[in-house]
């Protein structure tokens, strides 16, 4: 799967990004300017291995230095709960005996019961409802989804191909290598632009920032969702879309406001303020 999404050049630039931000002590922080943490170091180490580096591989012995940092600071089991969740899902985290016993018991005794009639009928119905939510989430966001980790599809399906086509939208090149914007919502351009413009409007530098305000206004205008789309199962989804602003750009189906009236009033006030300051 990784080879389908990432070309050799993608892998090379992603590794370069990790090499650039490895701390002198061999670890990585929670963010690129942070001190080394177990969470950051273990995940970066695993990513390097998944991208093809061996135990002693990597630029300046990156993998070996990361291993040493992990061992010197208590080992993999010292990773915080969030990291334990990721590693458990990927089977990288060692399972205690009681966890294995519970898992094996559920597989041996509960699974046959759940797959037998009449519970199997209820289970199948539940799975269909769940997949319906997932598919509508895909369609609602035009296969961006909330974050780049939300990709659940049959590899042979058309939806899977549409997800693959969206992967490049999360990737961007910088001077230090390939970066990934993990969330199109939390790291949104539209939300940041809106807050930035509001801050500038509240300042007393109107004459100096006219050009900046105009560029911000143009971006906001271009990011409007002006095309009405089918709103099937609207009562099941947290956001509807119609004549609203979308967090990253207008190719995404999410919008920022929960109520149409709130959105229209806010947008109208912001438009009037920008236009009055720019005197257009």
N, C-alpha and C positions, 0 to 999 in steps of 0.2 A: 504494500500500500504506500509506503514511504517513497519507493522508487517511482510510483505513478505520479505523485504530487511534486516531488523534488527532483530536479535534474542534478547532475554532478556539480554544476556551477552554483545552484542553490545551496547544496550541501557545503561546498567550499566556503561560500560567503557567510553561511550561518555559523560554521566553525570559527571563521575569522572573527566574527562578532564575540563569540565566547572567549577566544584567546585574548582579545583586546581588553576584556573586562575581568579577567581572572586576577585576583588580588595577589600581592607579593607572597602572602603566606600559603598560596595554593588553593584558596577557597573563593567562593562567590557570595555576594550579599543578596539580600532580598530585592534590591535594585542596584543599578550599576555603580552608584556612588556609596553604597553601604558597606559596612564591615562584613566579614565573612560569617555566614550562618549555615547551619546544617541543612536547612531547607534549600537554600540557593545552591549550595555546593553539590549536594546529592543529585538534584534534578539536572544541573548542568553536566555533571559527570555522566549520568545516564544518557542524556541527549548526545554527548560526544560519542559514546559507545554505539548508540543507535545509528549515528551518522557514519559509522565505519571505523572509528579510532579503536586501537587495541588497548590493553591494560597499561602498556608503557608508551602509548602513542600520544599524538598531539604536539603542538608547537611548544618548545621549551619544556618537554615532558609534562604537558598539562594534565594528562590522566593520572600519572604517577603522583604528581604533587597533590592532586585532588584526593586521591586515595589516602595519602599520608595525613592530610588535614582531617578527613573523616575519621580515621582510626584514632588520631590524637585527641579528638574531641568527643569520644564516646561511641563512635560507630553509627551505623544506619538506624539502629533502634532509638537513637536520640532525636530523630527528626520530629517536628511538631505534628499534631493530629492531622492537619491538612495534608501534610506530606505522607503520613501513614495511609490516608485514604487513597491517594494516587498510587502509592506503591502496592497496596493491597489489591487494587483493581488490576494492576499490571503483573501481579504475582512476583514482585521484586522484594516484598517485605516478608520476613519469616513469620509463619503462622504458629501461634502457641497450640499446644495439644488440645485444649478445650475448644478452640475455634475449629480445628480440624474435625473433632468429634461431632460438633454441632452441624457443620457443613455436610459431613458424610451421612449423618442421621437424617437430615432433611432430604438429601438426595435419595436415600434408600427407602424411606418410609413415607415422607410427605409427597414427594414427586409422583409416585404411582397413584396416590389418592387424588391429587389435583388433576391428573390427566385422565381420570376415569369419569364416566357419566354418573351424576349430573354436574359435578363440579367442573368438568372439562368444558361444558357448554358456557358456564359463567366465566371461566378463565378466557376462553376464546373471545367472548364478547368484550371483556375488559381490555384484552390486547388490541382489538379492533378500535375501540374508543381511544386508547392511548396513541395508536398510530395515526388516528384521525387528527388528534391534537398536534402531533409532530408534523404531519404533512401540511396542516394549515399554517403552522408556525413557519415552515419553509416557504410556502407561497406568500404569506403575509410579509415576509422580509425579503422576498425575491432571492431566497437561498443564501442570504447573508447570515441569518439567524442572529441570536443575541451575541454569541461569541464564537470564535473559531473552533472551539472544542465541541460544539453542539452539532455533530454530524452523525446521524443514525439512519442508515439506509442500506438496502440490499445493494452490494457492489455491482450487480447486473442491471439495476433499475435505471430508468431515465433520470429520476431524481438525484441519484448518486452522481451522474455525469454533470448535472446542473450545479451540484455542490462543488465538484472539482473545478468547474469554471470560475467559481467565486474565490477559490484559494488565493490567487494572485492579488485580490483586493485587500488581503490582510498583510501582504508582504511589501516591503519597500527598502530600497538600498540607501545606505548612509555611508559616511566616511569610514566607519568602523565595521562595516559588513552588513549582512542581511538582517533586518529587523522585522518583527511580527507585531502587529497591533492586535492584541488578544481580544479586545472588545470593541465592536462598532458602536456600542451604546455608551459605555462608560468612558471611552476615549474619543467621543464624537467630535467632529469638526463643527457641526451646526450648533451644538450646545455651547461649546467654547466660544464660538463667534458671537452668539447672542449675548452671553455674559460679558464678553469683551466690549462689545458695542455699547451695552448699557452702562458699563463703567466709564467709558470715554464720554458718553453723553452727560454723565454726572460731574465731569470735570469742568474746569474753567478755561480749557485750552481749545476753544472752538475754532479759532482761526488757524491754529497750527495743525489740526488733525482733520481738516476737511477731506483731504485725499484719502486718508485711512478710513474715515467714516463711509465715504462713497464706495470704497472697495468692499467694506463689510456689508453694506446695504446690498450691493450687487450679488454677493455670495448668498445672503439670506433670501433674496428674491429668486435666485436660481435654484435654491434648495426647497422651494415650495412644492408640495404635492398637489397639482392642479387637476389631475386626471382621476375621476371617480372610478373605483374598481368595485367588483362584486363583493358585497359584505356578507358572505355566507358564514353562518355560525358566529355572528358577531358577539352574541351573548356569552360565548365561551372564551373569547380572547380578550386580553387585557387592553389592547389598543385597537381602535378603528382608524381608518384613514380616509380623508377627504378634505381637500383644501387646507392642509395643515403643513407644519414643518416636520421634517424627518431628521433624526439625530445626525447621521453621517452625511448623507447626500440624498437626492431625490430618487435614487435607485433602490432605496431601502423603504420598506413599508411601515416601519414604526413611526409614530409621531410623538411630539413632546408633550402635548397637552391632553388631559383626560376629557375636558369638556369643550365642546365647539365654541360656546359663548366666551369662555375664558380666553381661548386662543384668539378669536377674532378681535376681542377688545385689546389684548396685549399687543397683537400684531399691528393694529390700527394706531395705538399710542406710539409704538416704537417707530413706525413709518413716519408719523407726523413730526416726531422729535428729530429724526435724522434729516428729513427734508427741510425743516426749519433751520437747523444748524448749518446745513450746506447751502441754503437759500437757492434751491433748484426750482 
